[in-house]
Every structure is written in structure tokens, then in C-alpha cells.
Amino acid sequence: MLSFEASPEEEFWKVKMDRYIEDCSSVNELKQIATMLVKLAATRQCVIKGLVKDSLDRMESELRISSE
């Protein structure tokens, strides 16, 4: 079963980034952070889609094998 709970490392990174953004007073730095976060979100979405596709392909393959 999949787990959707954040690990301590992920929570640490989130808190660290939240604090950094909150304390940041440079618009240019905030733009860089926003750009990085958009790239990160897009990469994660690609990974999620790839994992879902792989899981579906495996299930379909197992279903074909078991029905033969």
C-alpha cells in the first residue's frame, strides 16, 4: 500500500524553505526560488505519471498472463 505521509526529511525541507521564503526580502531571490519550485513540481508530476503508467502496465501484463 502506498504511504502519503511526509518523511522527517521532507518535513525538515518544507520548514526550512518556509522560513527562508518568509525571511527573504529580495524579489530576485524569491523569483529564483519560485522558478526552482515550479521545476520541482513539474519533475515530481512527471515521476508520478511515470510510476502510475508503470504500475498500470505491470497490472495489465499480469492480468494477461493469468488469463492465458
N, C-alpha and C positions, 0 to 999 in steps of 0.2 A: 504494500500500500504506500502511496506517496505521502510524504510529510511536507506540510506547508508552513512549518514553524521555522522562524529565523534562528540561525545558529548564533552562539555568542559572538563569533567573529563578525557576522553580518550586522548584529545589533551594535557592536562597537563601531563599525564603519559608519553606520547610519547616524549614531550620536555624534561622532567626530565630524562628519560632514555637516550635520545640522548646526553644530556650534561654529564651525568655520564659516559657513554661509551667514549665520547670524552676526558674527563679529566682523565680517568683511565690509569695508567701506569703499572699495574700488569697483567702479562699474565695469571696467575692463576685466578684472579678475572674476567678477560674477558672470560675465559673458562667457569666459573660458570655462568656468565650472558648469554653466548651463549647457554649453556645447558638449562637454565631456559626458554629462548625464544623459543627454539625448543619444549620443553614440552608445553609451552603456545600455540604455533602454532598448535601442534598436537591435543591438547584439543579443541581448537576452531574449528578445522576441524571436529572433531567428533561431536561437538554440532551442527554445520551447517548441517552435513549429517543427524543427528537425526531430526532436525527441518524440513528439506526437506522431509524426509521419512514420518514424522508425517503429514505434510501438504498434501502430495500425498495420504496417507491412508485416511485422512478425506475427501478429494475431491472424491476419489473413493467410499467411503461409502455413501456420499451424492448423488452421481450420481446413485448408485444402488437404494437408497431409492426413488429418484424422478422418476426412470424409472419403478418402480413397480406399 
